[in-house]
């Protein structure tokens, strides 16, 4: 939670869920939400694996993962940001 404190302090997100999961690739699962921005950020990670998904809130509910116009993973975002010059270890 401390590693992502900037989301609450700088960007107005609220931590709404923390779970330890055995059915995900990584055991720590955190969900941050900002109703003003209409965004939800889901973070799953541990010492060996990490993933972050950004989902737009539609009518107060997060977009489906399959909704590519309203949901994006951090690696897809990095590809866009780097103009397709993405190197996994840079991010």
PyMOL Python script that loads the backbone (N, CA, C, O; Angstrom):
from pymol import cmd

cmd.read_pdbstr("""\
ATOM      1  N   UNK A   1       0.820  -1.201   0.000  1.00  0.00           N
ATOM      2  CA  UNK A   1       0.000   0.000   0.000  1.00  0.00           C
ATOM      3  C   UNK A   1       0.858   1.256   0.000  1.00  0.00           C
ATOM      4  O   UNK A   1       0.509   2.243  -0.647  1.00  0.00           O
ATOM      5  N   UNK A   2       1.979   1.229   0.720  1.00  0.00           N
ATOM      6  CA  UNK A   2       2.835   2.414   0.794  1.00  0.00           C
ATOM      7  C   UNK A   2       3.438   2.749  -0.572  1.00  0.00           C
ATOM      8  O   UNK A   2       3.611   3.924  -0.896  1.00  0.00           O
ATOM      9  N   UNK A   3       3.755   1.746  -1.362  1.00  0.00           N
ATOM     10  CA  UNK A   3       4.360   1.978  -2.671  1.00  0.00           C
ATOM     11  C   UNK A   3       3.446   2.767  -3.596  1.00  0.00           C
ATOM     12  O   UNK A   3       3.922   3.473  -4.485  1.00  0.00           O
ATOM     13  N   UNK A   4       2.146   2.653  -3.397  1.00  0.00           N
ATOM     14  CA  UNK A   4       1.180   3.319  -4.265  1.00  0.00           C
ATOM     15  C   UNK A   4       0.473   4.478  -3.559  1.00  0.00           C
ATOM     16  O   UNK A   4      -0.588   4.924  -3.996  1.00  0.00           O
ATOM     17  N   UNK A   5       1.062   4.954  -2.481  1.00  0.00           N
ATOM     18  CA  UNK A   5       0.512   6.075  -1.721  1.00  0.00           C
ATOM     19  C   UNK A   5       0.326   7.322  -2.588  1.00  0.00           C
ATOM     20  O   UNK A   5      -0.566   8.130  -2.327  1.00  0.00           O
ATOM     21  N   UNK A   6       1.155   7.481  -3.610  1.00  0.00           N
ATOM     22  CA  UNK A   6       1.048   8.644  -4.494  1.00  0.00           C
ATOM     23  C   UNK A   6      -0.319   8.701  -5.179  1.00  0.00           C
ATOM     24  O   UNK A   6      -0.793   9.787  -5.513  1.00  0.00           O
ATOM     25  N   UNK A   7      -0.953   7.558  -5.391  1.00  0.00           N
ATOM     26  CA  UNK A   7      -2.275   7.561  -6.013  1.00  0.00           C
ATOM     27  C   UNK A   7      -3.302   8.290  -5.152  1.00  0.00           C
ATOM     28  O   UNK A   7      -4.163   9.000  -5.672  1.00  0.00           O
ATOM     29  N   UNK A   8      -3.211   8.112  -3.845  1.00  0.00           N
ATOM     30  CA  UNK A   8      -4.155   8.788  -2.948  1.00  0.00           C
ATOM     31  C   UNK A   8      -3.733  10.229  -2.675  1.00  0.00           C
ATOM     32  O   UNK A   8      -4.571  11.130  -2.673  1.00  0.00           O
ATOM     33  N   UNK A   9      -2.460  10.446  -2.449  1.00  0.00           N
ATOM     34  CA  UNK A   9      -1.961  11.774  -2.081  1.00  0.00           C
ATOM     35  C   UNK A   9      -1.987  12.746  -3.260  1.00  0.00           C
ATOM     36  O   UNK A   9      -2.445  13.881  -3.123  1.00  0.00           O
ATOM     37  N   UNK A  10      -1.497  12.302  -4.413  1.00  0.00           N
ATOM     38  CA  UNK A  10      -1.342  13.207  -5.551  1.00  0.00           C
ATOM     39  C   UNK A  10      -2.503  13.186  -6.541  1.00  0.00           C
ATOM     40  O   UNK A  10      -2.742  14.174  -7.235  1.00  0.00           O
ATOM     41  N   UNK A  11      -3.225  12.067  -6.612  1.00  0.00           N
ATOM     42  CA  UNK A  11      -4.231  11.930  -7.660  1.00  0.00           C
ATOM     43  C   UNK A  11      -5.656  11.702  -7.153  1.00  0.00           C
ATOM     44  O   UNK A  11      -6.570  11.523  -7.958  1.00  0.00           O
ATOM     45  N   UNK A  12      -5.857  11.705  -5.851  1.00  0.00           N
ATOM     46  CA  UNK A  12      -7.201  11.640  -5.297  1.00  0.00           C
ATOM     47  C   UNK A  12      -7.896  10.291  -5.363  1.00  0.00           C
ATOM     48  O   UNK A  12      -9.117  10.223  -5.226  1.00  0.00           O
ATOM     49  N   UNK A  13      -7.147   9.221  -5.570  1.00  0.00           N
ATOM     50  CA  UNK A  13      -7.741   7.887  -5.559  1.00  0.00           C
ATOM     51  C   UNK A  13      -7.952   7.437  -4.123  1.00  0.00           C
ATOM     52  O   UNK A  13      -7.269   7.902  -3.211  1.00  0.00           O
ATOM     53  N   UNK A  14      -8.895   6.535  -3.929  1.00  0.00           N
ATOM     54  CA  UNK A  14      -9.113   5.905  -2.637  1.00  0.00           C
ATOM     55  C   UNK A  14      -8.846   4.418  -2.778  1.00  0.00           C
ATOM     56  O   UNK A  14      -9.265   3.787  -3.748  1.00  0.00           O
ATOM     57  N   UNK A  15      -8.146   3.868  -1.800  1.00  0.00           N
ATOM     58  CA  UNK A  15      -7.921   2.428  -1.777  1.00  0.00           C
ATOM     59  C   UNK A  15      -9.214   1.780  -1.299  1.00  0.00           C
ATOM     60  O   UNK A  15      -9.624   1.974  -0.154  1.00  0.00           O
ATOM     61  N   UNK A  16      -9.860   1.004  -2.182  1.00  0.00           N
ATOM     62  CA  UNK A  16     -11.156   0.426  -1.812  1.00  0.00           C
ATOM     63  C   UNK A  16     -11.090  -1.074  -1.562  1.00  0.00           C
ATOM     64  O   UNK A  16     -12.038  -1.654  -1.031  1.00  0.00           O
ATOM     65  N   UNK A  17      -9.972  -1.715  -1.941  1.00  0.00           N
ATOM     66  CA  UNK A  17      -9.884  -3.155  -1.715  1.00  0.00           C
ATOM     67  C   UNK A  17      -8.439  -3.592  -1.635  1.00  0.00           C
ATOM     68  O   UNK A  17      -7.610  -3.168  -2.439  1.00  0.00           O
ATOM     69  N   UNK A  18      -8.137  -4.434  -0.673  1.00  0.00           N
ATOM     70  CA  UNK A  18      -6.849  -5.128  -0.597  1.00  0.00           C
ATOM     71  C   UNK A  18      -7.154  -6.590  -0.309  1.00  0.00           C
ATOM     72  O   UNK A  18      -7.897  -6.911   0.618  1.00  0.00           O
ATOM     73  N   UNK A  19      -6.577  -7.460  -1.105  1.00  0.00           N
ATOM     74  CA  UNK A  19      -6.818  -8.886  -0.922  1.00  0.00           C
ATOM     75  C   UNK A  19      -5.531  -9.663  -1.132  1.00  0.00           C
ATOM     76  O   UNK A  19      -4.665  -9.266  -1.911  1.00  0.00           O
ATOM     77  N   UNK A  20      -5.425 -10.769  -0.428  1.00  0.00           N
ATOM     78  CA  UNK A  20      -4.396 -11.762  -0.720  1.00  0.00           C
ATOM     79  C   UNK A  20      -5.088 -12.835  -1.534  1.00  0.00           C
ATOM     80  O   UNK A  20      -6.084 -13.407  -1.091  1.00  0.00           O
ATOM     81  N   UNK A  21      -4.569 -13.115  -2.723  1.00  0.00           N
ATOM     82  CA  UNK A  21      -5.225 -14.046  -3.636  1.00  0.00           C
ATOM     83  C   UNK A  21      -4.315 -15.232  -3.920  1.00  0.00           C
ATOM     84  O   UNK A  21      -3.109 -15.067  -4.103  1.00  0.00           O
ATOM     85  N   UNK A  22      -4.875 -16.391  -3.954  1.00  0.00           N
ATOM     86  CA  UNK A  22      -4.127 -17.583  -4.339  1.00  0.00           C
ATOM     87  C   UNK A  22      -4.493 -18.019  -5.754  1.00  0.00           C
ATOM     88  O   UNK A  22      -3.821 -18.868  -6.339  1.00  0.00           O
ATOM     89  N   UNK A  23      -5.559 -17.438  -6.305  1.00  0.00           N
ATOM     90  CA  UNK A  23      -6.014 -17.819  -7.642  1.00  0.00           C
ATOM     91  C   UNK A  23      -5.519 -16.864  -8.737  1.00  0.00           C
ATOM     92  O   UNK A  23      -5.860 -17.049  -9.905  1.00  0.00           O
ATOM     93  N   UNK A  24      -4.722 -15.846  -8.384  1.00  0.00           N
ATOM     94  CA  UNK A  24      -4.127 -14.932  -9.349  1.00  0.00           C
ATOM     95  C   UNK A  24      -2.657 -15.291  -9.517  1.00  0.00           C
ATOM     96  O   UNK A  24      -2.111 -16.066  -8.733  1.00  0.00           O
ATOM     97  N   UNK A  25      -2.010 -14.725 -10.545  1.00  0.00           N
ATOM     98  CA  UNK A  25      -0.578 -14.983 -10.768  1.00  0.00           C
ATOM     99  C   UNK A  25       0.275 -14.439  -9.635  1.00  0.00           C
ATOM    100  O   UNK A  25       1.343 -14.980  -9.349  1.00  0.00           O
ATOM    101  N   UNK A  26      -0.186 -13.373  -8.986  1.00  0.00           N
ATOM    102  CA  UNK A  26       0.523 -12.786  -7.848  1.00  0.00           C
ATOM    103  C   UNK A  26      -0.443 -12.717  -6.674  1.00  0.00           C
ATOM    104  O   UNK A  26      -1.658 -12.695  -6.871  1.00  0.00           O
ATOM    105  N   UNK A  27       0.076 -12.684  -5.476  1.00  0.00           N
ATOM    106  CA  UNK A  27      -0.805 -12.802  -4.315  1.00  0.00           C
ATOM    107  C   UNK A  27      -1.424 -11.500  -3.826  1.00  0.00           C
ATOM    108  O   UNK A  27      -2.467 -11.541  -3.173  1.00  0.00           O
ATOM    109  N   UNK A  28      -0.838 -10.369  -4.108  1.00  0.00           N
ATOM    110  CA  UNK A  28      -1.380  -9.098  -3.609  1.00  0.00           C
ATOM    111  C   UNK A  28      -2.253  -8.438  -4.676  1.00  0.00           C
ATOM    112  O   UNK A  28      -1.828  -8.275  -5.820  1.00  0.00           O
ATOM    113  N   UNK A  29      -3.464  -8.065  -4.298  1.00  0.00           N
ATOM    114  CA  UNK A  29      -4.400  -7.436  -5.222  1.00  0.00           C
ATOM    115  C   UNK A  29      -4.951  -6.181  -4.554  1.00  0.00           C
ATOM    116  O   UNK A  29      -5.549  -6.253  -3.481  1.00  0.00           O
ATOM    117  N   UNK A  30      -4.747  -5.031  -5.195  1.00  0.00           N
ATOM    118  CA  UNK A  30      -5.193  -3.734  -4.672  1.00  0.00           C
ATOM    119  C   UNK A  30      -6.091  -3.060  -5.700  1.00  0.00           C
ATOM    120  O   UNK A  30      -5.836  -3.142  -6.902  1.00  0.00           O
ATOM    121  N   UNK A  31      -7.133  -2.398  -5.232  1.00  0.00           N
ATOM    122  CA  UNK A  31      -8.027  -1.662  -6.123  1.00  0.00           C
ATOM    123  C   UNK A  31      -8.144  -0.231  -5.610  1.00  0.00           C
ATOM    124  O   UNK A  31      -8.525   0.005  -4.463  1.00  0.00           O
ATOM    125  N   UNK A  32      -7.810   0.717  -6.481  1.00  0.00           N
ATOM    126  CA  UNK A  32      -7.934   2.147  -6.196  1.00  0.00           C
ATOM    127  C   UNK A  32      -9.010   2.718  -7.102  1.00  0.00           C
ATOM    128  O   UNK A  32      -9.137   2.323  -8.262  1.00  0.00           O
ATOM    129  N   UNK A  33      -9.785   3.655  -6.559  1.00  0.00           N
ATOM    130  CA  UNK A  33     -10.861   4.249  -7.353  1.00  0.00           C
ATOM    131  C   UNK A  33     -10.899   5.757  -7.148  1.00  0.00           C
ATOM    132  O   UNK A  33     -10.687   6.263  -6.045  1.00  0.00           O
ATOM    133  N   UNK A  34     -11.176   6.464  -8.250  1.00  0.00           N
ATOM    134  CA  UNK A  34     -11.384   7.904  -8.187  1.00  0.00           C
ATOM    135  C   UNK A  34     -12.701   8.187  -8.909  1.00  0.00           C
ATOM    136  O   UNK A  34     -12.761   8.167 -10.138  1.00  0.00           O
ATOM    137  N   UNK A  35     -13.754   8.451  -8.132  1.00  0.00           N
ATOM    138  CA  UNK A  35     -15.077   8.689  -8.706  1.00  0.00           C
ATOM    139  C   UNK A  35     -15.129   9.989  -9.500  1.00  0.00           C
ATOM    140  O   UNK A  35     -15.891  10.093 -10.461  1.00  0.00           O
ATOM    141  N   UNK A  36     -14.333  10.975  -9.114  1.00  0.00           N
ATOM    142  CA  UNK A  36     -14.305  12.244  -9.846  1.00  0.00           C
ATOM    143  C   UNK A  36     -13.729  12.044 -11.247  1.00  0.00           C
ATOM    144  O   UNK A  36     -14.275  12.552 -12.227  1.00  0.00           O
ATOM    145  N   UNK A  37     -12.635  11.311 -11.336  1.00  0.00           N
ATOM    146  CA  UNK A  37     -12.004  11.024 -12.625  1.00  0.00           C
ATOM    147  C   UNK A  37     -12.694   9.884 -13.363  1.00  0.00           C
ATOM    148  O   UNK A  37     -12.447   9.659 -14.548  1.00  0.00           O
ATOM    149  N   UNK A  38     -13.558   9.169 -12.656  1.00  0.00           N
ATOM    150  CA  UNK A  38     -14.254   8.005 -13.216  1.00  0.00           C
ATOM    151  C   UNK A  38     -13.265   6.944 -13.701  1.00  0.00           C
ATOM    152  O   UNK A  38     -13.373   6.419 -14.809  1.00  0.00           O
ATOM    153  N   UNK A  39     -12.287   6.647 -12.818  1.00  0.00           N
ATOM    154  CA  UNK A  39     -11.271   5.643 -13.128  1.00  0.00           C
ATOM    155  C   UNK A  39     -11.077   4.694 -11.957  1.00  0.00           C
ATOM    156  O   UNK A  39     -11.219   5.069 -10.794  1.00  0.00           O
ATOM    157  N   UNK A  40     -10.750   3.463 -12.295  1.00  0.00           N
ATOM    158  CA  UNK A  40     -10.367   2.469 -11.302  1.00  0.00           C
ATOM    159  C   UNK A  40      -9.046   1.865 -11.739  1.00  0.00           C
ATOM    160  O   UNK A  40      -8.866   1.528 -12.910  1.00  0.00           O
ATOM    161  N   UNK A  41      -8.121   1.730 -10.799  1.00  0.00           N
ATOM    162  CA  UNK A  41      -6.820   1.133 -11.066  1.00  0.00           C
ATOM    163  C   UNK A  41      -6.714  -0.134 -10.232  1.00  0.00           C
ATOM    164  O   UNK A  41      -6.888  -0.110  -9.013  1.00  0.00           O
ATOM    165  N   UNK A  42      -6.425  -1.239 -10.904  1.00  0.00           N
ATOM    166  CA  UNK A  42      -6.276  -2.524 -10.229  1.00  0.00           C
ATOM    167  C   UNK A  42      -4.826  -2.970 -10.361  1.00  0.00           C
ATOM    168  O   UNK A  42      -4.276  -3.019 -11.461  1.00  0.00           O
ATOM    169  N   UNK A  43      -4.222  -3.292  -9.236  1.00  0.00           N
ATOM    170  CA  UNK A  43      -2.813  -3.664  -9.198  1.00  0.00           C
ATOM    171  C   UNK A  43      -2.698  -5.046  -8.595  1.00  0.00           C
ATOM    172  O   UNK A  43      -3.244  -5.318  -7.526  1.00  0.00           O
ATOM    173  N   UNK A  44      -1.986  -5.915  -9.285  1.00  0.00           N
ATOM    174  CA  UNK A  44      -1.742  -7.260  -8.794  1.00  0.00           C
ATOM    175  C   UNK A  44      -0.239  -7.506  -8.883  1.00  0.00           C
ATOM    176  O   UNK A  44       0.355  -7.324  -9.946  1.00  0.00           O
ATOM    177  N   UNK A  45       0.373  -7.913  -7.788  1.00  0.00           N
ATOM    178  CA  UNK A  45       1.807  -8.123  -7.841  1.00  0.00           C
ATOM    179  C   UNK A  45       2.369  -8.800  -6.615  1.00  0.00           C
ATOM    180  O   UNK A  45       1.712  -8.913  -5.581  1.00  0.00           O
ATOM    181  N   UNK A  46       3.585  -9.240  -6.755  1.00  0.00           N
ATOM    182  CA  UNK A  46       4.391  -9.745  -5.655  1.00  0.00           C
ATOM    183  C   UNK A  46       5.849  -9.638  -6.099  1.00  0.00           C
ATOM    184  O   UNK A  46       6.153  -8.836  -6.982  1.00  0.00           O
ATOM    185  N   UNK A  47       6.741 -10.402  -5.529  1.00  0.00           N
ATOM    186  CA  UNK A  47       8.161 -10.253  -5.860  1.00  0.00           C
ATOM    187  C   UNK A  47       8.526 -10.819  -7.220  1.00  0.00           C
ATOM    188  O   UNK A  47       9.630 -10.574  -7.707  1.00  0.00           O
ATOM    189  N   UNK A  48       7.621 -11.575  -7.852  1.00  0.00           N
ATOM    190  CA  UNK A  48       7.952 -12.203  -9.127  1.00  0.00           C
ATOM    191  C   UNK A  48       7.092 -11.757 -10.298  1.00  0.00           C
ATOM    192  O   UNK A  48       7.433 -12.047 -11.444  1.00  0.00           O
ATOM    193  N   UNK A  49       5.990 -11.062 -10.050  1.00  0.00           N
ATOM    194  CA  UNK A  49       5.063 -10.724 -11.135  1.00  0.00           C
ATOM    195  C   UNK A  49       4.321  -9.443 -10.792  1.00  0.00           C
ATOM    196  O   UNK A  49       4.047  -9.172  -9.623  1.00  0.00           O
ATOM    197  N   UNK A  50       3.991  -8.644 -11.826  1.00  0.00           N
ATOM    198  CA  UNK A  50       3.259  -7.395 -11.620  1.00  0.00           C
ATOM    199  C   UNK A  50       2.363  -7.123 -12.820  1.00  0.00           C
ATOM    200  O   UNK A  50       2.758  -7.338 -13.966  1.00  0.00           O
ATOM    201  N   UNK A  51       1.155  -6.648 -12.545  1.00  0.00           N
ATOM    202  CA  UNK A  51       0.264  -6.177 -13.601  1.00  0.00           C
ATOM    203  C   UNK A  51      -0.617  -5.070 -13.041  1.00  0.00           C
ATOM    204  O   UNK A  51      -0.997  -5.094 -11.870  1.00  0.00           O
ATOM    205  N   UNK A  52      -0.933  -4.105 -13.888  1.00  0.00           N
ATOM    206  CA  UNK A  52      -1.820  -3.004 -13.523  1.00  0.00           C
ATOM    207  C   UNK A  52      -2.817  -2.796 -14.654  1.00  0.00           C
ATOM    208  O   UNK A  52      -2.447  -2.764 -15.827  1.00  0.00           O
ATOM    209  N   UNK A  53      -4.066  -2.659 -14.290  1.00  0.00           N
ATOM    210  CA  UNK A  53      -5.142  -2.446 -15.257  1.00  0.00           C
ATOM    211  C   UNK A  53      -5.857  -1.151 -14.889  1.00  0.00           C
ATOM    212  O   UNK A  53      -6.180  -0.929 -13.722  1.00  0.00           O
ATOM    213  N   UNK A  54      -6.105  -0.295 -15.878  1.00  0.00           N
ATOM    214  CA  UNK A  54      -6.829   0.955 -15.675  1.00  0.00           C
ATOM    215  C   UNK A  54      -8.178   0.796 -16.362  1.00  0.00           C
ATOM    216  O   UNK A  54      -8.257   0.526 -17.560  1.00  0.00           O
ATOM    217  N   UNK A  55      -9.242   0.969 -15.570  1.00  0.00           N
ATOM    218  CA  UNK A  55     -10.586   0.757 -16.102  1.00  0.00           C
ATOM    219  C   UNK A  55     -11.431   2.011 -15.889  1.00  0.00           C
ATOM    220  O   UNK A  55     -11.462   2.564 -14.789  1.00  0.00           O
ATOM    221  N   UNK A  56     -12.105   2.450 -16.925  1.00  0.00           N
ATOM    222  CA  UNK A  56     -13.019   3.589 -16.826  1.00  0.00           C
ATOM    223  C   UNK A  56     -14.282   3.135 -16.101  1.00  0.00           C
ATOM    224  O   UNK A  56     -14.778   2.029 -16.316  1.00  0.00           O
ATOM    225  N   UNK A  57     -14.793   4.014 -15.235  1.00  0.00           N
ATOM    226  CA  UNK A  57     -16.059   3.740 -14.561  1.00  0.00           C
ATOM    227  C   UNK A  57     -17.198   4.218 -15.451  1.00  0.00           C
ATOM    228  O   UNK A  57     -17.224   5.376 -15.868  1.00  0.00           O
ATOM    229  N   UNK A  58     -18.123   3.338 -15.733  1.00  0.00           N
ATOM    230  CA  UNK A  58     -19.292   3.648 -16.541  1.00  0.00           C
ATOM    231  C   UNK A  58     -20.521   3.375 -15.690  1.00  0.00           C
ATOM    232  O   UNK A  58     -20.770   2.240 -15.285  1.00  0.00           O
ATOM    233  N   UNK A  59     -21.286   4.427 -15.424  1.00  0.00           N
ATOM    234  CA  UNK A  59     -22.436   4.319 -14.520  1.00  0.00           C
ATOM    235  C   UNK A  59     -22.028   3.740 -13.169  1.00  0.00           C
ATOM    236  O   UNK A  59     -22.757   2.949 -12.570  1.00  0.00           O
ATOM    237  N   UNK A  60     -20.838   4.153 -12.697  1.00  0.00           N
ATOM    238  CA  UNK A  60     -20.349   3.730 -11.388  1.00  0.00           C
ATOM    239  C   UNK A  60     -19.722   2.352 -11.339  1.00  0.00           C
ATOM    240  O   UNK A  60     -19.276   1.922 -10.275  1.00  0.00           O
ATOM    241  N   UNK A  61     -19.675   1.645 -12.462  1.00  0.00           N
ATOM    242  CA  UNK A  61     -19.111   0.293 -12.511  1.00  0.00           C
ATOM    243  C   UNK A  61     -17.899   0.277 -13.441  1.00  0.00           C
ATOM    244  O   UNK A  61     -17.898   0.963 -14.463  1.00  0.00           O
ATOM    245  N   UNK A  62     -16.867  -0.499 -13.099  1.00  0.00           N
ATOM    246  CA  UNK A  62     -15.705  -0.568 -13.988  1.00  0.00           C
ATOM    247  C   UNK A  62     -16.067  -1.233 -15.308  1.00  0.00           C
ATOM    248  O   UNK A  62     -16.849  -2.183 -15.345  1.00  0.00           O
ATOM    249  N   UNK A  63     -15.488  -0.723 -16.392  1.00  0.00           N
ATOM    250  CA  UNK A  63     -15.687  -1.315 -17.713  1.00  0.00           C
ATOM    251  C   UNK A  63     -15.209  -2.763 -17.702  1.00  0.00           C
ATOM    252  O   UNK A  63     -14.342  -3.135 -16.911  1.00  0.00           O
ATOM    253  N   UNK A  64     -15.774  -3.560 -18.571  1.00  0.00           N
ATOM    254  CA  UNK A  64     -15.336  -4.948 -18.695  1.00  0.00           C
ATOM    255  C   UNK A  64     -13.911  -4.979 -19.231  1.00  0.00           C
ATOM    256  O   UNK A  64     -13.511  -4.104 -19.999  1.00  0.00           O
ATOM    257  N   UNK A  65     -13.158  -5.973 -18.832  1.00  0.00           N
ATOM    258  CA  UNK A  65     -11.781  -6.103 -19.307  1.00  0.00           C
ATOM    259  C   UNK A  65     -11.730  -6.197 -20.830  1.00  0.00           C
ATOM    260  O   UNK A  65     -10.763  -5.746 -21.444  1.00  0.00           O
ATOM    261  N   UNK A  66     -12.733  -6.763 -21.429  1.00  0.00           N
ATOM    262  CA  UNK A  66     -12.761  -6.925 -22.885  1.00  0.00           C
ATOM    263  C   UNK A  66     -13.072  -5.621 -23.621  1.00  0.00           C
ATOM    264  O   UNK A  66     -12.913  -5.555 -24.840  1.00  0.00           O
ATOM    265  N   UNK A  67     -13.509  -4.589 -22.908  1.00  0.00           N
ATOM    266  CA  UNK A  67     -13.849  -3.293 -23.506  1.00  0.00           C
ATOM    267  C   UNK A  67     -12.558  -2.497 -23.702  1.00  0.00           C
ATOM    268  O   UNK A  67     -12.153  -1.731 -22.827  1.00  0.00           O
ATOM    269  N   UNK A  68     -11.930  -2.681 -24.837  1.00  0.00           N
ATOM    270  CA  UNK A  68     -10.609  -2.085 -25.095  1.00  0.00           C
ATOM    271  C   UNK A  68     -10.637  -0.566 -25.207  1.00  0.00           C
ATOM    272  O   UNK A  68      -9.585   0.067 -25.121  1.00  0.00           O
ATOM    273  N   UNK A  69     -11.805   0.035 -25.395  1.00  0.00           N
ATOM    274  CA  UNK A  69     -11.891   1.493 -25.452  1.00  0.00           C
ATOM    275  C   UNK A  69     -11.945   2.109 -24.052  1.00  0.00           C
ATOM    276  O   UNK A  69     -11.685   3.301 -23.890  1.00  0.00           O
ATOM    277  N   UNK A  70     -12.278   1.308 -23.049  1.00  0.00           N
ATOM    278  CA  UNK A  70     -12.447   1.826 -21.693  1.00  0.00           C
ATOM    279  C   UNK A  70     -11.631   1.078 -20.652  1.00  0.00           C
ATOM    280  O   UNK A  70     -11.830   1.260 -19.451  1.00  0.00           O
ATOM    281  N   UNK A  71     -10.708   0.234 -21.113  1.00  0.00           N
ATOM    282  CA  UNK A  71      -9.891  -0.562 -20.207  1.00  0.00           C
ATOM    283  C   UNK A  71      -8.534  -0.782 -20.872  1.00  0.00           C
ATOM    284  O   UNK A  71      -8.467  -1.163 -22.041  1.00  0.00           O
ATOM    285  N   UNK A  72      -7.440  -0.540 -20.119  1.00  0.00           N
ATOM    286  CA  UNK A  72      -6.100  -0.707 -20.700  1.00  0.00           C
ATOM    287  C   UNK A  72      -5.125  -1.187 -19.624  1.00  0.00           C
ATOM    288  O   UNK A  72      -5.150  -0.715 -18.487  1.00  0.00           O
ATOM    289  N   UNK A  73      -4.283  -2.118 -20.001  1.00  0.00           N
ATOM    290  CA  UNK A  73      -3.224  -2.589 -19.126  1.00  0.00           C
ATOM    291  C   UNK A  73      -2.022  -1.667 -19.210  1.00  0.00           C
ATOM    292  O   UNK A  73      -1.857  -0.943 -20.192  1.00  0.00           O
ATOM    293  N   UNK A  74      -1.181  -1.690 -18.185  1.00  0.00           N
ATOM    294  CA  UNK A  74      -0.051  -0.756 -18.159  1.00  0.00           C
ATOM    295  C   UNK A  74       0.925  -1.015 -19.295  1.00  0.00           C
ATOM    296  O   UNK A  74       1.550  -0.070 -19.778  1.00  0.00           O
ATOM    297  N   UNK A  75       1.083  -2.258 -19.743  1.00  0.00           N
ATOM    298  CA  UNK A  75       2.022  -2.512 -20.835  1.00  0.00           C
ATOM    299  C   UNK A  75       1.493  -1.952 -22.158  1.00  0.00           C
ATOM    300  O   UNK A  75       2.266  -1.429 -22.960  1.00  0.00           O
ATOM    301  N   UNK A  76       0.199  -2.056 -22.388  1.00  0.00           N
ATOM    302  CA  UNK A  76      -0.380  -1.453 -23.592  1.00  0.00           C
ATOM    303  C   UNK A  76      -0.232   0.063 -23.557  1.00  0.00           C
ATOM    304  O   UNK A  76       0.035   0.690 -24.582  1.00  0.00           O
ATOM    305  N   UNK A  77      -0.402   0.640 -22.394  1.00  0.00           N
ATOM    306  CA  UNK A  77      -0.214   2.083 -22.233  1.00  0.00           C
ATOM    307  C   UNK A  77       1.245   2.468 -22.478  1.00  0.00           C
ATOM    308  O   UNK A  77       1.522   3.495 -23.099  1.00  0.00           O
ATOM    309  N   UNK A  78       2.173   1.651 -21.995  1.00  0.00           N
ATOM    310  CA  UNK A  78       3.600   1.914 -22.209  1.00  0.00           C
ATOM    311  C   UNK A  78       3.961   1.833 -23.693  1.00  0.00           C
ATOM    312  O   UNK A  78       4.790   2.607 -24.171  1.00  0.00           O
ATOM    313  N   UNK A  79       3.351   0.911 -24.412  1.00  0.00           N
ATOM    314  CA  UNK A  79       3.593   0.801 -25.855  1.00  0.00           C
ATOM    315  C   UNK A  79       3.149   2.080 -26.556  1.00  0.00           C
ATOM    316  O   UNK A  79       3.857   2.598 -27.419  1.00  0.00           O
ATOM    317  N   UNK A  80       1.978   2.586 -26.185  1.00  0.00           N
ATOM    318  CA  UNK A  80       1.500   3.842 -26.773  1.00  0.00           C
ATOM    319  C   UNK A  80       2.424   5.000 -26.425  1.00  0.00           C
ATOM    320  O   UNK A  80       2.778   5.803 -27.289  1.00  0.00           O
ATOM    321  N   UNK A  81       2.813   5.082 -25.157  1.00  0.00           N
ATOM    322  CA  UNK A  81       3.660   6.180 -24.686  1.00  0.00           C
ATOM    323  C   UNK A  81       5.024   6.171 -25.365  1.00  0.00           C
ATOM    324  O   UNK A  81       5.603   7.224 -25.632  1.00  0.00           O
ATOM    325  N   UNK A  82       5.530   4.975 -25.639  1.00  0.00           N
ATOM    326  CA  UNK A  82       6.868   4.861 -26.225  1.00  0.00           C
ATOM    327  C   UNK A  82       6.852   4.854 -27.754  1.00  0.00           C
ATOM    328  O   UNK A  82       7.885   4.656 -28.392  1.00  0.00           O
ATOM    329  N   UNK A  83       5.679   5.069 -28.329  1.00  0.00           N
ATOM    330  CA  UNK A  83       5.527   5.046 -29.796  1.00  0.00           C
ATOM    331  C   UNK A  83       6.050   3.733 -30.368  1.00  0.00           C
ATOM    332  O   UNK A  83       6.805   3.715 -31.340  1.00  0.00           O
ATOM    333  N   UNK A  84       5.635   2.647 -29.748  1.00  0.00           N
ATOM    334  CA  UNK A  84       5.975   1.272 -30.137  1.00  0.00           C
ATOM    335  C   UNK A  84       7.448   0.928 -29.972  1.00  0.00           C
ATOM    336  O   UNK A  84       7.922  -0.044 -30.561  1.00  0.00           O
ATOM    337  N   UNK A  85       8.174   1.701 -29.188  1.00  0.00           N
ATOM    338  CA  UNK A  85       9.563   1.397 -28.881  1.00  0.00           C
ATOM    339  C   UNK A  85       9.644   0.910 -27.430  1.00  0.00           C
ATOM    340  O   UNK A  85      10.481   1.363 -26.649  1.00  0.00           O
ATOM    341  N   UNK A  86       8.769  -0.006 -27.103  1.00  0.00           N
ATOM    342  CA  UNK A  86       8.592  -0.487 -25.726  1.00  0.00           C
ATOM    343  C   UNK A  86       9.631  -1.547 -25.366  1.00  0.00           C
ATOM    344  O   UNK A  86       9.853  -2.501 -26.112  1.00  0.00           O
ATOM    345  N   UNK A  87      10.247  -1.364 -24.232  1.00  0.00           N
ATOM    346  CA  UNK A  87      11.141  -2.368 -23.670  1.00  0.00           C
ATOM    347  C   UNK A  87      10.624  -2.685 -22.268  1.00  0.00           C
ATOM    348  O   UNK A  87      10.602  -1.823 -21.389  1.00  0.00           O
ATOM    349  N   UNK A  88      10.211  -3.929 -22.078  1.00  0.00           N
ATOM    350  CA  UNK A  88       9.581  -4.383 -20.837  1.00  0.00           C
ATOM    351  C   UNK A  88      10.352  -3.946 -19.590  1.00  0.00           C
ATOM    352  O   UNK A  88       9.742  -3.491 -18.622  1.00  0.00           O
ATOM    353  N   UNK A  89      11.660  -4.075 -19.596  1.00  0.00           N
ATOM    354  CA  UNK A  89      12.460  -3.775 -18.412  1.00  0.00           C
ATOM    355  C   UNK A  89      12.606  -2.291 -18.143  1.00  0.00           C
ATOM    356  O   UNK A  89      13.040  -1.912 -17.055  1.00  0.00           O
ATOM    357  N   UNK A  90      12.256  -1.427 -19.106  1.00  0.00           N
ATOM    358  CA  UNK A  90      12.275   0.016 -18.873  1.00  0.00           C
ATOM    359  C   UNK A  90      11.103   0.448 -17.999  1.00  0.00           C
ATOM    360  O   UNK A  90      11.153   1.502 -17.364  1.00  0.00           O
ATOM    361  N   UNK A  91      10.058  -0.358 -17.967  1.00  0.00           N
ATOM    362  CA  UNK A  91       8.873  -0.002 -17.207  1.00  0.00           C
ATOM    363  C   UNK A  91       8.752  -0.865 -15.991  1.00  0.00           C
ATOM    364  O   UNK A  91       7.806  -0.712 -15.217  1.00  0.00           O
TER     365      UNK A  91
END
""", "prot")
cmd.dss("prot")
cmd.show_as("cartoon", "prot")
cmd.util.cbc("prot")
cmd.orient("prot")
